[in-house]
Amino acid sequence: MTCAAVIGMSLVGNSLAKADDFINGADISILDEMEQSRAIYKINGKQQDPLTILKDNGVNYVRLRFWVDPGKQNLPKAWQNQSFEQLNSTVYSYTADVLNQMKAKGIYPDMVQIGNV
């Protein structure tokens, strides 16, 4: 199985911008799943930790998806019969709950993205 990671890099002219002013990110949502499937990540033929590879190549933000766009996945059963307004409230509450759980464990995200865009 082949896996490719898409890394967004900012280009200025012909050179890669690695300044703190730019977000150079990667979606690592399936990284654990890939590692459980025995994926191996190498640089110059030498196995390395994938997060180290990303960091060494200028990635300074990662994205972890917890819930995907409802247009591309079935809603949780408890949410299926909600009106649009109710669903908005439910997603807000769910997001706040996840963030509060992270905060309780000392995890503070710099950004939160709602949706898949």
Backbone as CSV, one residue per row, in Angstrom:
resi,resn,N_x,N_y,N_z,CA_x,CA_y,CA_z,C_x,C_y,C_z
1,MET,0.842,-1.174,0.000,0.000,0.000,0.000,0.885,1.233,0.000
2,THR,0.542,2.215,-0.825,1.294,3.448,-0.903,0.536,4.542,-0.186
3,CYS,1.228,5.343,0.589,0.607,6.459,1.288,1.389,7.718,0.985
4,ALA,0.685,8.773,0.671,1.351,10.051,0.420,0.808,11.088,1.375
5,ALA,1.662,11.874,1.943,1.254,12.980,2.807,1.323,14.266,2.007
6,VAL,0.274,15.038,2.069,0.261,16.328,1.390,0.656,17.372,2.413
7,ILE,1.708,18.091,2.115,2.216,19.107,3.020,2.080,20.457,2.336
8,GLY,1.373,21.359,2.966,1.228,22.697,2.409,2.425,23.542,2.782
9,MET,3.137,24.024,1.793,4.289,24.882,2.026,4.061,26.226,1.356
10,SER,4.591,27.257,1.923,4.456,28.588,1.355,5.675,28.910,0.512
11,LEU,5.426,29.325,-0.714,6.520,29.679,-1.609,6.589,31.189,-1.774
12,VAL,7.777,31.713,-1.673,8.025,33.126,-1.924,9.050,33.170,-3.044
13,GLY,8.623,33.618,-4.223,9.518,33.572,-5.380,9.820,32.129,-5.704
14,ASN,11.103,31.799,-5.776,11.511,30.428,-6.068,11.992,29.678,-4.835
15,SER,11.841,30.283,-3.645,12.365,29.624,-2.452,11.241,29.307,-1.471
16,LEU,11.464,28.295,-0.672,10.514,27.863,0.335,10.606,28.796,1.531
17,ALA,9.472,29.326,1.958,9.450,30.222,3.111,9.207,29.403,4.368
18,LYS,10.142,29.437,5.288,9.997,28.703,6.543,9.915,29.665,7.727
19,ALA,9.545,30.889,7.468,9.464,31.891,8.519,8.317,31.575,9.471
20,ASP,8.427,32.095,10.684,7.372,31.899,11.663,6.067,32.551,11.222
21,ASP,6.131,33.430,10.226,4.941,34.120,9.730,4.030,33.191,8.946
22,PHE,4.510,32.049,8.545,3.751,31.143,7.695,3.352,29.885,8.451
23,ILE,2.211,29.358,8.076,1.781,28.061,8.608,2.122,27.024,7.548
24,ASN,3.002,26.130,7.903,3.375,25.016,7.036,2.797,23.763,7.689
25,GLY,1.699,23.259,7.131,0.972,22.221,7.837,0.815,20.913,7.111
26,ALA,0.413,19.914,7.885,0.134,18.582,7.365,-1.015,17.988,8.162
27,ASP,-1.874,17.236,7.491,-2.959,16.519,8.142,-2.424,15.150,8.545
28,ILE,-2.359,14.905,9.844,-1.819,13.624,10.333,-2.908,12.773,10.982
29,SER,-4.145,13.001,10.570,-5.280,12.317,11.190,-5.189,10.794,11.119
30,ILE,-4.603,10.266,10.063,-4.535,8.803,9.930,-3.138,8.250,10.231
31,LEU,-2.274,9.083,10.793,-0.910,8.634,11.060,-0.882,7.407,11.969
32,ASP,-1.652,7.434,13.051,-1.669,6.289,13.963,-2.142,5.033,13.249
33,GLU,-3.182,5.178,12.442,-3.698,4.037,11.676,-2.643,3.499,10.722
34,MET,-1.920,4.390,10.066,-0.865,3.959,9.145,0.254,3.225,9.897
35,GLU,0.634,3.753,11.054,1.686,3.093,11.834,1.219,1.736,12.358
36,GLN,-0.049,1.624,12.733,-0.593,0.334,13.166,-0.589,-0.672,12.013
37,SER,-0.640,-0.159,10.787,-0.601,-1.017,9.590,0.833,-1.261,9.129
38,ARG,1.782,-0.899,9.965,3.216,-1.110,9.736,3.816,-0.213,8.662
39,ALA,3.236,0.979,8.477,3.842,1.937,7.550,5.207,2.348,8.092
40,ILE,6.149,2.538,7.200,7.508,2.940,7.567,7.823,4.232,6.820
41,TYR,8.377,5.186,7.528,8.718,6.479,6.950,10.236,6.629,6.964
42,LYS,10.777,6.949,5.795,12.229,7.006,5.651,12.670,8.306,4.993
43,ILE,13.866,8.721,5.345,14.578,9.807,4.676,15.925,9.231,4.271
44,ASN,16.250,9.329,2.987,17.510,8.790,2.458,17.720,7.329,2.873
45,GLY,16.635,6.551,2.849,16.720,5.129,3.150,16.777,4.783,4.623
46,LYS,16.797,5.784,5.498,16.881,5.542,6.937,15.531,5.817,7.582
47,GLN,15.014,4.820,8.333,13.718,4.961,8.987,13.782,6.047,10.050
48,GLN,12.754,6.916,10.042,12.663,7.987,11.035,11.222,8.153,11.481
49,ASP,11.054,8.787,12.615,9.727,9.115,13.113,9.072,10.099,12.142
50,PRO,7.829,9.831,11.711,7.197,10.713,10.731,7.016,12.149,11.214
51,LEU,6.778,12.348,12.506,6.642,13.713,13.014,7.973,14.452,12.967
52,THR,9.043,13.739,13.200,10.378,14.340,13.089,10.659,14.715,11.644
53,ILE,10.283,13.851,10.716,10.466,14.144,9.288,9.716,15.415,8.921
54,LEU,8.459,15.514,9.352,7.669,16.703,9.052,8.293,17.952,9.661
55,LYS,8.668,17.872,10.934,9.270,19.022,11.624,10.566,19.447,10.944
56,ASP,11.403,18.476,10.614,12.683,18.784,9.967,12.500,19.405,8.578
57,ASN,11.313,19.248,8.007,11.029,19.807,6.690,10.118,21.026,6.761
58,GLY,10.092,21.665,7.924,9.424,22.954,8.056,7.972,22.931,8.488
59,VAL,7.408,21.765,8.762,6.011,21.717,9.198,5.936,22.231,10.637
60,ASN,5.085,23.241,10.839,4.949,23.813,12.176,3.519,23.733,12.712
61,TYR,2.614,23.138,11.954,1.242,22.898,12.399,0.786,21.553,11.866
62,VAL,0.005,20.843,12.677,-0.612,19.605,12.206,-2.114,19.698,12.428
63,ARG,-2.846,18.963,11.618,-4.294,18.916,11.759,-4.701,17.509,12.154
64,LEU,-5.570,17.433,13.152,-6.153,16.169,13.594,-7.662,16.299,13.471
65,ARG,-8.271,15.409,12.712,-9.722,15.451,12.535,-10.387,14.549,13.559
66,PHE,-11.415,15.094,14.231,-12.191,14.315,15.190,-13.569,13.976,14.651
67,TRP,-14.093,14.805,13.783,-15.447,14.620,13.218,-15.439,15.262,11.853
68,VAL,-15.934,14.559,10.844,-15.840,15.087,9.485,-17.135,15.712,9.018
69,ASP,-17.086,16.338,7.872,-18.211,17.048,7.276,-19.436,16.147,7.152
70,PRO,-20.596,16.583,7.675,-21.784,15.733,7.617,-22.249,15.419,6.201
71,GLY,-21.852,16.216,5.215,-22.201,15.928,3.834,-21.424,14.757,3.269
72,LYS,-20.386,14.324,3.973,-19.537,13.244,3.491,-19.520,12.054,4.447
73,GLN,-20.311,12.129,5.480,-20.368,11.038,6.451,-21.743,11.069,7.111
74,ASN,-22.219,9.904,7.504,-23.491,9.854,8.216,-23.358,10.547,9.560
75,LEU,-24.401,11.279,9.923,-24.427,11.911,11.237,-24.489,10.835,12.318
76,PRO,-23.980,11.138,13.509,-24.205,10.213,14.621,-25.713,10.003,14.786
77,LYS,-26.106,8.816,15.164,-27.531,8.467,15.256,-28.325,9.470,16.090
78,ALA,-27.764,9.922,17.189,-28.463,10.851,18.080,-28.683,12.221,17.432
79,TRP,-27.972,12.528,16.355,-28.072,13.834,15.710,-28.943,13.809,14.449
80,GLN,-29.329,12.656,13.979,-29.929,12.508,12.655,-31.236,13.261,12.436
81,ASN,-32.069,13.411,13.416,-33.368,14.050,13.224,-33.387,15.500,13.696
82,GLN,-32.218,16.093,13.883,-32.162,17.471,14.355,-32.369,18.453,13.210
83,SER,-32.986,19.591,13.544,-33.099,20.680,12.574,-31.713,21.287,12.369
84,PHE,-31.585,22.140,11.366,-30.304,22.801,11.103,-29.835,23.578,12.328
85,GLU,-30.758,24.307,12.965,-30.413,25.101,14.150,-29.976,24.200,15.300
86,GLN,-30.700,23.089,15.493,-30.317,22.157,16.552,-28.949,21.541,16.268
87,LEU,-28.704,21.196,15.014,-27.418,20.605,14.642,-26.282,21.591,14.876
88,ASN,-26.505,22.853,14.536,-25.490,23.883,14.812,-25.159,23.922,16.297
89,SER,-26.177,23.898,17.135,-25.980,23.926,18.582,-25.261,22.666,19.067
90,THR,-25.638,21.518,18.518,-25.019,20.257,18.906,-23.543,20.228,18.526
91,VAL,-23.225,20.677,17.314,-21.822,20.702,16.876,-21.025,21.666,17.748
92,TYR,-21.612,22.810,18.071,-20.944,23.771,18.963,-20.643,23.125,20.315
93,SER,-21.665,22.481,20.902,-21.488,21.848,22.209,-20.458,20.724,22.164
94,TYR,-20.509,19.920,21.096,-19.550,18.824,20.935,-18.121,19.373,20.840
95,THR,-17.961,20.416,20.023,-16.645,21.022,19.852,-16.136,21.589,21.175
96,ALA,-16.998,22.312,21.891,-16.608,22.870,23.184,-16.221,21.765,24.159
97,ASP,-16.974,20.665,24.153,-16.675,19.543,25.042,-15.314,18.928,24.729
98,VAL,-15.040,18.705,23.439,-13.741,18.141,23.039,-12.607,19.069,23.471
99,LEU,-12.773,20.367,23.236,-11.730,21.326,23.612,-11.549,21.402,25.123
100,ASN,-12.636,21.321,25.876,-12.525,21.321,27.336,-11.842,20.064,27.852
101,GLN,-12.104,18.927,27.200,-11.406,17.693,27.576,-9.914,17.820,27.296
102,MET,-9.579,18.432,26.154,-8.164,18.632,25.824,-7.521,19.567,26.851
103,LYS,-8.216,20.650,27.183,-7.703,21.617,28.158,-7.451,20.937,29.505
104,ALA,-8.371,20.063,29.922,-8.222,19.358,31.199,-6.975,18.481,31.216
105,LYS,-6.509,18.078,30.022,-5.302,17.250,29.924,-4.068,18.075,29.585
106,GLY,-4.218,19.416,29.606,-3.076,20.292,29.338,-2.737,20.426,27.868
107,ILE,-3.701,20.157,26.995,-3.482,20.256,25.552,-4.203,21.505,25.059
108,TYR,-3.454,22.443,24.496,-4.019,23.712,24.061,-3.753,23.931,22.572
109,PRO,-4.742,23.648,21.719,-4.523,23.876,20.287,-4.437,25.366,19.979
110,ASP,-3.580,25.714,19.018,-3.471,27.102,18.578,-4.643,27.485,17.687
111,MET,-5.181,26.517,16.966,-6.288,26.754,16.049,-7.246,25.582,16.100
112,VAL,-8.507,25.877,15.793,-9.521,24.842,15.671,-10.241,25.082,14.358
113,GLN,-10.348,24.056,13.535,-11.063,24.148,12.269,-12.345,23.362,12.387
114,ILE,-13.453,24.032,12.086,-14.742,23.364,12.089,-15.058,23.008,10.649
115,GLY,-15.213,21.740,10.357,-15.512,21.299,9.010,-14.287,20.792,8.291
116,ASN,-14.472,20.477,7.016,-13.414,19.854,6.215,-12.826,20.766,5.174
117,VAL,-13.095,22.025,5.233,-12.644,22.940,4.182,-11.296,23.514,4.520
